[in-house]
Amino acid sequence: MSQDRKRPEDVAVNYAGVSPRHMDGFEDLQSRPTKHGSFLSISYIAVSIVILFLNYFLAQYDKFVLSYFQDEVISSLNLTSADYGVLSGYATGIVYAVLAIPVAFVADYLDARVWVLSLAALWWSLCVLFQGLSHNFWQILLARIGMGIGQAPVEALSVSIISDLVEPKWLFLCESLFYVGVYVGEAVSGQIATAFSITGTPWNDALKAIGIVGMVLAVFTRLILREPARRSSIMPIEQASDPSIFATAPTTTKKIAHAKSQITASLSQIIRMRSFWLLTLSSGARQFSGNVFGFYMPSYLSSIYPSEVQLLSNYGIIVGAVGSAAVITGGLVCTGAGRWRPIMPLFITSIGGMISAGFVVTMIFSLSLAGGNQDRGTTILYGSMSAAYISAELWLGAFGSLLALLLPARTKTFCYAIYTSTIILIYSSAPEMIGLALFNYDVGSEAYVEKTRNILAILIPVGYWVAGIGFLFAVRKVRADLDGGMIEVGRISRLRKTAFATFWILLGCLTIALFVVDLVYGMG
């Protein structure tokens, strides 16, 4: 056994302050003793999180900024609606999901997460700039694919870096601050695009400006951030299937064999974890509903409240303000949860989502509940939407923190990328399937609006409840993993192997089918 391997008790105390054998998944995660409590170190951590937040915000914004210039892009590049659908649709989104995994592994293997993030940010920003320089469909398509390659690993890299940068006690809050980028991006993107429109900035100049800002940020990322030392997982280290998962890379020609063994060991560990795949599937169901909400709710609300000119602006404010407050609150709740901290993310995610489902239904039927009165309807709408967000959006940072603590320290970026890629493949299918269901309806027609309403009223609550039940079932499995109860090496049952193989075959077939549909019909 490698000298890097320590006793489970030593590792647990090093990271969490208490042995998993005695915590039963519930004991308080205390910060390990540290000398890094000075003002300078705290300031460095704060600046680092801000930089990671800005990178994540730009990565989110760059993905959908093109949608704000749809008409100008189509006319200036002589595109068809199908061409534009390919640029912004499911097909290009799959590139983001698939490429996150190898890039994340390279970052872990070379122990160069900051370097990889900096180069990725520089690359995707260059590709945004190249989109502004494009003169035809193929140029802008290649630039967007290149952008996807750069943006693919940013979430996994950032979550991994933060998990090693801060003390475990504060991890839930710090990861939640990072995930505020999701809500701020959605809230201010429209305002940024409006500012470009008011100033008469052409779409290509706007993209050039955004690309330049990203390149500057990439340089600051490399100059300021330093690769943090790896903290130990709260999982007993002896659960690993291969000591190479902890070893540093050799300097000989055995590097390829070593990389292969790390991949195998990492995959073995997450398959043998009792909680990982239930957590992943539950999160996929949760974000499936969230994607349905984000993709179709704004247009549906606009169709039933045509006289409410500020509706989308108010919608964005609620998303940004309430969503940000909610995710930070979730981090604070988990930080102050004491001995319940390891599993508190599962409770706030499951219960919060279930409660939110009722408010979502109220949103959807707000006009009917108001008796057709638009003023009363919008009052019900904004109130129920705020309640839906404050209850449903507690989870992102806290849940990401839990995964970061559970995953093997040496390859946590790689394993986290497997998680994010899987849920992207799951939730990205939502708009495509709904698009197929609405394909024969005229957009904006009464039948279209009614069909959309029925889909939203069914899929979103069902997804929230399925996810909530899954997270509650995962509580015992997380406790078992924390207590060293993973499936032993070589003891994975044939049923478990068959289930994993079946899942990936079905997900792969669904992905390929929707990929073809997207290319054929140009559904974005």
C-alpha positions in Angstrom: 0.0 0.0 0.0 1.2 3.5 -0.9 2.6 5.7 1.9 0.0 8.3 0.9 -2.7 6.1 2.3 -3.7 6.8 5.9 -5.9 5.3 8.4 -9.6 6.3 8.0 -9.6 7.9 11.4 -6.6 10.0 10.6 -8.1 11.2 7.3 -11.5 12.0 8.8 -10.0 14.1 11.6 -7.7 15.8 9.1 -10.8 17.0 7.1 -13.9 16.8 9.3 -12.7 16.6 12.8 -14.5 13.4 13.6 -14.2 9.8 12.5 -16.9 8.6 10.1 -17.2 5.4 12.1 -18.6 7.4 15.0 -20.5 10.2 13.1 -23.1 8.0 11.4 -23.3 10.7 8.8 -24.7 13.2 11.3 -21.9 14.4 13.5 -20.7 18.0 13.2 -18.1 18.7 10.5 -15.6 20.8 12.3 -12.8 22.7 10.6 -9.4 21.2 11.0 -6.9 23.2 12.9 -5.4 25.9 10.7 -3.0 28.8 10.9 -4.6 30.3 7.9 -7.1 32.6 9.7 -5.3 35.9 9.0 -6.9 38.8 7.4 -4.8 38.3 4.3 -5.7 34.7 3.9 -9.4 35.5 4.3 -9.1 38.3 1.8 -7.4 36.0 -0.7 -10.2 33.4 -0.3 -12.8 36.2 -0.8 -11.1 37.5 -3.9 -10.6 34.0 -5.3 -14.3 33.2 -4.9 -15.2 36.5 -6.6 -13.0 35.6 -9.5 -14.5 32.1 -9.8 -17.9 33.6 -9.6 -17.2 36.0 -12.4 -15.8 33.2 -14.6 -19.0 31.2 -14.0 -21.2 34.1 -14.6 -19.5 34.9 -18.0 -19.7 31.2 -18.9 -23.4 31.2 -18.2 -24.0 34.6 -20.0 -21.9 33.7 -23.1 -24.1 30.6 -23.7 -27.3 32.5 -24.2 -26.2 36.1 -25.1 -26.7 35.2 -28.8 -30.4 34.8 -28.1 -30.8 38.5 -27.4 -29.5 39.3 -30.9 -31.4 36.6 -32.7 -33.0 38.7 -35.4 -29.8 40.7 -36.1 -27.6 37.5 -36.3 -30.1 35.8 -38.7 -30.3 38.8 -41.0 -26.6 39.7 -41.1 -25.3 36.2 -41.6 -28.2 35.1 -43.9 -29.2 32.3 -41.7 -32.3 30.2 -41.8 -34.4 29.5 -38.6 -33.0 25.9 -38.8 -29.4 27.3 -38.9 -30.1 29.4 -35.8 -31.7 26.5 -34.1 -28.5 24.4 -34.5 -26.5 27.3 -33.1 -28.5 27.6 -29.9 -30.0 24.2 -29.6 -29.6 20.8 -28.0 -26.9 19.5 -30.5 -24.3 22.1 -29.5 -25.3 21.8 -25.8 -24.3 18.1 -25.9 -20.8 19.2 -26.7 -20.6 21.1 -23.4 -21.7 18.0 -21.5 -19.4 15.4 -23.1 -16.2 17.5 -23.1 -16.3 18.4 -19.4 -15.2 15.0 -18.4 -11.8 14.6 -20.2 -10.9 18.3 -19.5 -11.7 17.8 -15.8 -9.6 14.6 -15.7 -6.6 16.4 -17.2 -6.9 19.1 -14.6 -6.9 16.6 -11.8 -4.2 14.4 -13.3 -1.8 17.3 -13.7 -2.9 18.9 -10.5 -3.4 22.1 -12.5 -7.0 23.1 -12.0 -6.2 26.8 -11.9 -4.1 26.6 -15.1 -6.8 24.6 -16.9 -9.5 27.1 -15.8 -7.4 30.1 -16.9 -6.7 28.5 -20.3 -10.3 27.4 -20.7 -11.6 31.0 -19.9 -9.1 32.4 -22.4 -10.1 29.9 -25.0 -13.9 30.4 -24.7 -13.5 34.2 -24.6 -11.5 34.0 -27.8 -14.2 31.9 -29.3 -16.8 34.5 -28.3 -14.6 37.2 -30.0 -14.5 35.0 -33.1 -18.3 34.7 -33.1 -18.3 38.5 -33.4 -15.9 38.2 -36.4 -17.9 35.5 -38.1 -19.3 36.1 -41.6 -21.3 32.9 -42.2 -23.0 30.0 -40.5 -20.0 27.6 -40.4 -17.7 30.2 -38.9 -20.0 31.0 -36.1 -20.9 27.4 -35.5 -17.3 26.4 -35.1 -16.7 29.3 -32.8 -19.7 28.3 -30.6 -18.4 24.7 -30.5 -15.0 26.0 -29.5 -16.7 28.1 -26.8 -18.4 25.0 -25.5 -15.1 23.2 -25.2 -13.8 26.0 -23.0 -16.9 26.4 -20.9 -17.5 22.7 -20.4 -15.4 22.2 -17.2 -15.8 25.5 -15.5 -18.4 24.4 -12.9 -16.5 21.2 -11.9 -13.2 23.1 -11.7 -14.6 25.9 -9.6 -16.4 23.7 -7.1 -13.3 21.5 -6.8 -11.0 24.5 -6.2 -13.4 26.1 -3.6 -13.7 22.8 -1.7 -9.9 22.8 -1.2 -9.6 26.5 -0.7 -11.9 27.0 2.4 -12.4 25.2 5.7 -15.2 22.5 5.6 -17.3 24.4 8.1 -17.6 27.3 5.6 -17.7 25.3 2.4 -21.5 25.2 2.1 -21.7 29.0 2.3 -18.8 29.6 -0.1 -20.1 27.2 -2.7 -23.5 28.9 -2.4 -21.9 32.3 -3.0 -20.3 30.9 -6.1 -23.7 29.5 -7.4 -25.2 33.0 -7.1 -23.8 33.4 -10.6 -26.6 31.3 -12.0 -29.3 33.7 -10.7 -27.3 36.9 -11.3 -26.6 35.8 -14.9 -30.3 35.2 -15.6 -31.3 38.5 -13.9 -28.8 40.9 -15.5 -28.3 39.3 -18.9 -31.4 41.0 -20.3 -30.3 44.4 -18.9 -26.8 44.0 -20.5 -28.3 43.2 -23.8 -30.8 46.1 -23.5 -27.8 48.4 -22.8 -26.2 47.3 -26.0 -29.4 47.8 -27.9 -30.0 51.3 -26.5 -26.5 52.4 -27.4 -27.0 51.0 -30.9 -24.1 48.5 -30.5 -24.2 45.9 -33.3 -24.4 42.3 -32.2 -20.9 41.5 -33.4 -19.3 44.4 -31.6 -21.2 43.3 -28.4 -19.7 39.8 -28.7 -16.3 41.2 -29.3 -16.5 43.4 -26.2 -17.7 40.4 -24.1 -14.9 38.3 -25.4 -12.3 40.9 -24.5 -13.7 41.2 -21.0 -13.4 37.4 -20.7 -9.8 37.4 -21.8 -8.9 40.0 -19.2 -10.6 38.0 -16.5 -8.7 34.8 -17.7 -5.4 36.7 -17.2 -6.4 37.9 -13.7 -7.5 34.3 -12.9 -4.0 33.0 -13.6 -2.2 35.8 -11.9 -4.2 35.8 -8.6 -5.3 32.2 -8.0 -3.0 29.5 -6.8 -3.5 25.8 -6.9 -4.8 24.9 -3.4 -3.6 21.8 -1.6 -5.9 18.8 -1.7 -8.0 18.3 1.3 -8.9 14.7 2.3 -12.4 13.4 1.6 -14.7 12.8 4.5 -15.1 9.3 3.0 -12.7 6.7 4.6 -9.7 6.6 2.3 -9.5 2.8 2.5 -12.7 2.7 0.5 -10.7 3.5 -2.6 -10.3 0.7 -5.1 -6.7 1.5 -6.1 -3.9 3.4 -4.3 -3.1 5.1 -7.6 -6.1 7.3 -7.1 -4.1 9.1 -4.4 -0.6 8.8 -5.9 1.1 11.5 -7.9 1.8 10.9 -11.6 5.0 9.1 -12.4 7.7 10.8 -14.4 8.4 7.8 -16.7 6.7 6.2 -19.7 4.1 4.7 -17.3 2.1 7.8 -17.2 -0.6 6.5 -19.6 -1.0 3.3 -17.5 -1.2 5.4 -14.4 -3.8 7.7 -15.9 -5.8 4.7 -16.9 -5.6 3.3 -13.4 -6.8 6.6 -12.0 -9.8 6.6 -14.3 -10.7 3.0 -13.5 -10.3 3.6 -9.7 -12.4 6.8 -9.8 -15.2 5.1 -11.7 -15.1 2.1 -9.4 -15.4 4.3 -6.4 -18.4 6.3 -7.6 -20.1 3.1 -8.7 -19.5 1.5 -5.4 -20.8 4.5 -3.5 -24.3 3.8 -2.3 -25.4 7.3 -2.6 -23.8 8.9 -5.7 -26.0 7.6 -8.4 -29.3 8.1 -6.5 -28.1 11.7 -5.8 -27.3 12.2 -9.5 -30.6 10.8 -10.7 -32.5 12.9 -8.2 -30.6 16.0 -9.1 -31.3 15.2 -12.8 -35.0 15.0 -12.1 -34.9 18.3 -10.1 -33.0 20.1 -12.8 -35.2 18.6 -15.6 -38.2 20.4 -14.0 -36.0 23.5 -13.5 -35.1 23.5 -17.1 -38.8 23.2 -18.1 -39.5 26.1 -15.9 -36.7 28.3 -17.2 -37.3 27.5 -20.9 -41.1 27.8 -21.2 -42.4 29.7 -18.2 -41.4 33.2 -19.3 -43.1 32.9 -22.7 -46.2 31.2 -21.2 -46.6 34.1 -18.6 -46.1 36.7 -21.4 -48.9 35.0 -23.4 -51.4 35.1 -20.6 -50.4 38.6 -19.4 -50.0 40.5 -22.7 -50.7 43.9 -21.1 -48.1 43.6 -18.4 -45.2 45.3 -20.2 -42.8 44.9 -17.2 -43.5 41.2 -16.6 -40.2 39.8 -18.0 -38.3 42.6 -16.2 -40.0 41.8 -12.9 -39.5 38.1 -13.6 -35.7 38.7 -14.0 -35.6 40.7 -10.8 -37.3 37.9 -8.8 -35.0 35.3 -10.3 -31.9 37.4 -9.5 -32.9 38.8 -6.1 -34.9 35.9 -4.6 -32.9 33.2 -6.2 -29.6 34.7 -4.9 -31.1 35.2 -1.4 -32.4 31.6 -1.4 -29.1 29.9 -2.4 -27.1 31.9 0.2 -29.8 31.1 2.8 -29.3 27.4 2.0 -25.6 27.7 2.5 -26.1 29.5 5.8 -28.6 26.9 7.0 -26.2 24.0 6.3 -23.3 25.9 7.8 -25.2 26.4 11.1 -26.7 22.9 11.1 -24.1 21.4 13.5 -24.1 17.6 13.5 -26.8 17.6 10.8 -24.6 19.4 8.4 -23.6 16.4 6.1 -27.2 15.6 5.3 -28.9 18.9 5.7 -28.6 19.7 1.9 -30.8 16.6 1.2 -33.5 17.8 3.5 -33.6 21.4 2.2 -33.5 20.2 -1.4 -36.3 17.6 -1.0 -38.6 19.5 1.3 -38.0 22.8 -0.4 -38.8 21.4 -3.8 -41.9 19.7 -2.7 -43.2 22.9 -1.1 -42.2 24.9 -4.1 -44.3 22.7 -6.4 -47.5 24.1 -5.0 -46.4 27.7 -5.5 -45.4 26.8 -9.1 -48.9 25.5 -9.8 -50.3 28.7 -8.3 -48.1 30.7 -10.7 -49.4 28.8 -13.7 -53.0 29.3 -12.8 -52.6 32.8 -11.3 -54.8 34.4 -13.9 -57.6 31.9 -13.4 -57.3 32.3 -9.6 -57.7 36.0 -10.1 -60.9 35.5 -12.1 -59.3 36.8 -15.3 -58.2 40.2 -13.7 -54.7 40.9 -14.8 -53.8 43.2 -12.0 -54.9 40.8 -9.3 -53.3 37.9 -11.4 -49.9 39.6 -11.5 -50.1 40.2 -7.7 -50.7 36.4 -7.2 -48.1 35.6 -9.8 -45.2 37.7 -8.3 -46.0 36.5 -4.7 -46.2 32.8 -5.6 -43.1 33.1 -7.8 -41.1 34.6 -5.0 -42.3 31.9 -2.6 -41.5 29.2 -5.2 -37.9 30.5 -5.6 -37.2 31.0 -1.9 -38.2 27.4 -1.2 -36.9 25.7 -4.3 -33.5 27.4 -4.8 -31.9 26.8 -1.4 -30.0 23.8 -2.7 -27.4 24.4 -5.4 -24.4 25.4 -3.3 -25.2 23.2 -0.4 -25.7 20.1 -2.6 -22.5 20.8 -4.6 -20.6 21.1 -1.3 -21.9 17.7 -0.2 -20.8 16.1 -3.4 -17.4 17.7 -3.2 -16.9 16.3 0.3 -18.0 12.8 -0.7 -15.9 12.5 -3.8 -12.2 11.2 -3.8 -10.0 14.2 -3.2 -7.4 13.4 -5.9 -10.0 13.1 -8.7 -12.9 15.1 -7.4 -13.0 17.4 -10.4 -13.2 14.4 -12.7 -15.9 12.8 -10.7 -17.9 16.0 -10.3 -17.7 16.5 -14.1 -19.3 13.0 -14.5 -22.1 14.2 -12.2 -22.6 17.5 -14.1 -22.4 15.9 -17.5 -25.0 13.2 -16.6 -27.5 15.7 -15.3 -26.9 18.0 -18.3 -27.8 15.1 -20.6 -30.9 14.5 -18.5 -32.3 18.0 -18.1 -31.3 19.2 -21.6 -33.7 16.7 -23.0 -36.7 18.6 -21.4 -37.1 21.4 -24.0 -36.6 19.0 -26.9 -39.3 16.6 -25.7 -41.7 19.5 -25.0 -40.8 21.0 -28.4 -41.9 17.7 -30.0 -45.1 17.7 -28.0 -45.9 21.3 -29.2 -44.6 20.8 -32.7 -48.0 20.7 -34.4 -49.4 23.7 -32.6 -49.1 27.3 -33.9 -47.0 29.3 -31.5 -49.1 31.8 -29.6 -52.4 30.1 -30.5 -54.9 29.4 -27.7 -54.4 25.7 -28.1 -50.6 26.2 -27.9 -50.9 28.2 -24.7 -53.3 25.6 -23.1 -51.0 22.7 -24.0 -48.0 24.6 -22.6 -50.0 25.3 -19.4 -50.9 21.6 -19.0 -47.3 20.5 -19.6 -45.9 23.0 -17.1 -48.5 22.1 -14.4 -47.6 18.4 -14.7 -43.9 18.1 -15.4 -42.6 20.7 -12.9 -44.4 19.5 -9.8 -43.9 15.8 -10.7 -40.1 16.4 -11.2 -39.8 18.3 -7.9 -41.6 15.5 -6.0 -39.7 12.6 -7.7 -36.5 14.4 -6.9 -37.6 15.1 -3.3 -38.5 11.5 -2.7 -35.1 10.4 -4.2 -33.2 12.8 -2.0 -35.0 11.5 1.1 -34.2 7.9 0.2 -30.6 9.0 -0.3 -30.2 10.1 3.3 -29.5 6.6 4.6 -27.2 5.9 1.7 -25.2 9.0 2.3 -24.9 8.0 6.0 -23.7 4.6 5.0 -21.1 6.0 2.7 -19.9 8.4 5.4 -19.6 5.5 7.8 -17.5 3.5 5.5 -20.3 1.3 4.2 -19.4 1.4 0.5 -19.6 -1.8 -1.6 -16.3 -3.6 -1.3 -13.9 -3.8 -4.2 -14.8 -6.8 -6.4 -18.2 -7.2 -4.7 -20.3 -5.2 -7.1 -23.4 -7.3 -8.0 -24.4 -8.3 -11.5 -27.7 -6.5 -10.9 -25.9 -3.3 -10.1 -23.6 -3.6 -13.1 -26.6 -4.3 -15.4 -28.5 -1.4 -14.0 -25.7 1.0 -14.7 -25.2 -0.4 -18.2 -28.9 -0.1 -18.9 -29.1 3.4 -17.7 -26.2 4.6 -19.8 -27.5 2.8 -22.9 -31.0 4.4 -22.5 -29.5 7.8 -21.8 -27.2 7.4 -24.8 -30.1 6.4 -27.1 -32.2 9.3 -25.9 -29.3 11.7 -26.4 -28.6 10.5 -30.0 -32.3 10.5 -30.9 -32.8 14.1 -29.7 -29.5 15.1 -31.3 -30.8 13.9 -34.6 -34.2 15.6 -34.1 -32.5 18.9 -33.3 -30.3 18.8 -36.4 -33.2 17.8 -38.6 -35.8 20.2 -37.3 -33.6 22.9 -36.0 -35.3 22.9 -32.7 -33.4 25.2 -30.2 
